[in-house]
C-alpha cells in the first residue's frame, strides 16, 4: 500500500496539500499571536481612556 502511494501521483498530491495546509496554519498562528498582543494592548488603552472620561 505504501509503495502504491509513493508511485502514484495522488499520494504525492495529498502530501503536498497536507504540507501546504500545515504551513498556512503555522503562519496564521504566528500572525495571530503577534497581532493578538497588539490588539489586546489597544483595547486596554481604549478602556483606560473611557474610564478616565
NUKOLMI-85431 format. One record per residue: residue number from 1; x, y, z of N, C-alpha, C, CB in turn; residue in three letters. Coordinates in Angstrom, 1 decimal. Glycine has a CB too. Layout:
NUKOLMI-85431
NUM, X, Y, Z, X, Y, Z, X, Y, Z, X, Y, Z, ALA .
...
end
This chain:
NUKOLMI-85431
1, 0.8, -1.2, 0.0, 0.0, 0.0, 0.0, 0.9, 1.3, 0.0, -1.0, 0.0, 1.2, UNK .
2, 1.9, 1.3, 0.8, 2.8, 2.4, 0.9, 3.5, 2.6, -0.5, 3.9, 2.3, 2.0, UNK .
3, 4.0, 1.5, -1.1, 4.6, 1.5, -2.4, 3.7, 2.1, -3.4, 5.1, 0.1, -2.8, UNK .
4, 2.4, 1.7, -3.4, 1.5, 2.2, -4.3, 1.3, 3.8, -4.2, 0.1, 1.5, -4.2, UNK .
5, 1.2, 4.2, -2.9, 1.1, 5.7, -2.7, 2.3, 6.5, -3.1, 0.8, 5.9, -1.2, UNK .
6, 3.5, 5.9, -3.0, 4.7, 6.5, -3.4, 4.8, 6.6, -4.9, 5.9, 5.8, -2.9, UNK .
7, 4.4, 5.6, -5.6, 4.4, 5.5, -7.1, 3.4, 6.4, -7.8, 4.3, 4.1, -7.6, UNK .
8, 2.2, 6.5, -7.1, 1.1, 7.2, -7.7, 1.2, 8.7, -7.4, -0.3, 6.7, -7.3, UNK .
9, 0.7, 9.5, -8.3, 0.8, 11.0, -8.1, -0.3, 11.4, -7.1, 0.6, 11.7, -9.4, UNK .
10, -1.3, 10.6, -6.9, -2.4, 11.1, -5.9, -1.8, 11.2, -4.5, -3.5, 10.1, -6.0, UNK .
11, -0.9, 10.2, -4.2, -0.3, 10.2, -2.8, 0.6, 11.4, -2.7, 0.5, 9.0, -2.6, UNK .
12, 1.3, 11.8, -3.7, 2.2, 12.9, -3.7, 1.4, 14.2, -3.6, 3.1, 13.0, -4.9, UNK .
13, 0.3, 14.3, -4.3, -0.5, 15.5, -4.3, -1.1, 15.7, -2.9, -1.6, 15.4, -5.4, UNK .
14, -1.6, 14.6, -2.3, -2.2, 14.6, -1.0, -1.1, 15.1, 0.0, -2.7, 13.3, -0.6, UNK .
15, 0.1, 14.6, -0.1, 1.2, 15.0, 0.8, 1.5, 16.5, 0.6, 2.4, 14.2, 0.5, UNK .
16, 1.5, 17.0, -0.6, 1.8, 18.4, -0.9, 0.7, 19.3, -0.3, 1.9, 18.7, -2.4, UNK .
17, -0.6, 18.9, -0.4, -1.7, 19.6, 0.2, -1.6, 19.6, 1.7, -3.0, 19.1, -0.3, UNK .
18, -1.2, 18.5, 2.3, -1.0, 18.4, 3.7, 0.1, 19.4, 4.2, -0.7, 17.0, 4.1, UNK .
19, 1.2, 19.4, 3.5, 2.3, 20.3, 3.9, 1.9, 21.8, 3.7, 3.5, 20.0, 3.0, UNK .
20, 1.1, 22.1, 2.6, 0.7, 23.4, 2.4, -0.3, 23.9, 3.5, 0.0, 23.5, 1.0, UNK .
21, -1.2, 23.0, 3.9, -2.2, 23.4, 4.9, -1.5, 23.6, 6.3, -3.3, 22.3, 5.1, UNK .
22, -0.5, 22.7, 6.6, 0.2, 22.9, 7.8, 1.0, 24.2, 7.8, 1.1, 21.6, 8.1, UNK .
23, 1.6, 24.5, 6.7, 2.4, 25.7, 6.6, 1.5, 27.0, 6.8, 3.1, 25.8, 5.3, UNK .
24, 0.3, 27.0, 6.2, -0.6, 28.1, 6.3, -1.1, 28.2, 7.8, -1.8, 27.9, 5.4, UNK .
25, -1.3, 27.0, 8.4, -1.7, 27.0, 9.8, -0.7, 27.6, 10.7, -2.1, 25.6, 10.3, UNK .
26, 0.6, 27.2, 10.5, 1.7, 27.8, 11.3, 1.8, 29.3, 11.1, 3.0, 27.1, 11.0, UNK .
27, 1.7, 29.7, 9.9, 1.9, 31.2, 9.6, 0.7, 31.9, 10.3, 1.9, 31.4, 8.1, UNK .
28, -0.5, 31.4, 10.2, -1.7, 32.0, 10.8, -1.5, 32.1, 12.3, -2.9, 31.3, 10.4, UNK .
29, -1.1, 31.1, 12.9, -0.9, 31.1, 14.4, 0.1, 32.1, 14.8, -0.5, 29.7, 14.9, UNK .
30, 1.2, 32.2, 14.0, 2.3, 33.2, 14.3, 1.7, 34.6, 14.2, 3.5, 33.0, 13.4, UNK .
31, 1.0, 34.9, 13.1, 0.5, 36.2, 12.9, -0.5, 36.6, 13.9, -0.2, 36.3, 11.5, UNK .
32, -1.4, 35.7, 14.3, -2.4, 36.0, 15.3, -1.8, 36.2, 16.6, -3.5, 34.8, 15.3, UNK .
33, -0.8, 35.4, 16.9, -0.1, 35.6, 18.2, 0.5, 37.0, 18.3, 1.0, 34.6, 18.4, UNK .
34, 1.2, 37.5, 17.2, 1.8, 38.8, 17.2, 0.7, 39.9, 17.3, 2.7, 39.0, 16.0, UNK .
35, -0.3, 39.8, 16.4, -1.3, 40.8, 16.4, -2.2, 40.8, 17.6, -2.2, 40.6, 15.1, UNK .
36, -2.4, 39.6, 18.2, -3.3, 39.5, 19.3, -2.8, 40.3, 20.5, -3.4, 38.0, 19.8, UNK .
37, -1.5, 40.4, 20.7, -0.9, 41.2, 21.8, -1.1, 42.7, 21.5, 0.6, 40.9, 21.9, UNK .
38, -0.9, 43.1, 20.3, -1.2, 44.5, 19.9, -2.6, 44.9, 20.1, -0.7, 44.8, 18.5, UNK .
39, -3.5, 44.0, 19.6, -5.0, 44.3, 19.7, -5.4, 44.4, 21.2, -5.8, 43.2, 19.0, UNK .
40, -4.9, 43.5, 22.0, -5.2, 43.5, 23.5, -4.7, 44.8, 24.1, -4.5, 42.3, 24.2, UNK .
41, -3.5, 45.2, 23.7, -3.0, 46.5, 24.3, -3.9, 47.7, 23.8, -1.5, 46.7, 23.8, UNK .
42, -4.3, 47.6, 22.6, -5.2, 48.7, 22.1, -6.5, 48.7, 22.9, -5.5, 48.5, 20.6, UNK .
43, -7.1, 47.6, 23.2, -8.3, 47.6, 24.0, -8.1, 48.0, 25.4, -8.9, 46.1, 24.0, UNK .
44, -7.0, 47.7, 26.0, -6.7, 48.2, 27.3, -6.5, 49.7, 27.3, -5.4, 47.5, 27.8, UNK .
45, -5.9, 50.2, 26.3, -5.7, 51.7, 26.2, -7.0, 52.4, 26.1, -4.8, 52.0, 25.0, UNK .
46, -7.9, 51.9, 25.2, -9.2, 52.5, 25.0, -10.0, 52.3, 26.3, -9.9, 51.8, 23.8, UNK .
47, -10.0, 51.2, 26.9, -10.7, 51.0, 28.2, -10.3, 52.0, 29.2, -10.6, 49.6, 28.6, UNK .
48, -9.0, 52.2, 29.3, -8.4, 53.2, 30.3, -8.9, 54.6, 30.0, -6.9, 53.1, 30.4, UNK .
49, -8.9, 54.9, 28.7, -9.3, 56.3, 28.3, -10.8, 56.5, 28.6, -9.0, 56.5, 26.8, UNK .
50, -11.6, 55.5, 28.4, -13.0, 55.6, 28.7, -13.3, 55.8, 30.2, -13.8, 54.4, 28.1, UNK .
51, -12.5, 55.1, 31.0, -12.7, 55.2, 32.4, -12.4, 56.5, 33.0, -11.9, 54.1, 33.1, UNK .
52, -11.4, 57.2, 32.4, -10.9, 58.5, 32.9, -11.9, 59.6, 32.4, -9.5, 58.8, 32.4, UNK .
53, -12.7, 59.4, 31.4, -13.6, 60.4, 30.9, -14.8, 60.5, 31.8, -14.0, 60.2, 29.5, UNK .
end
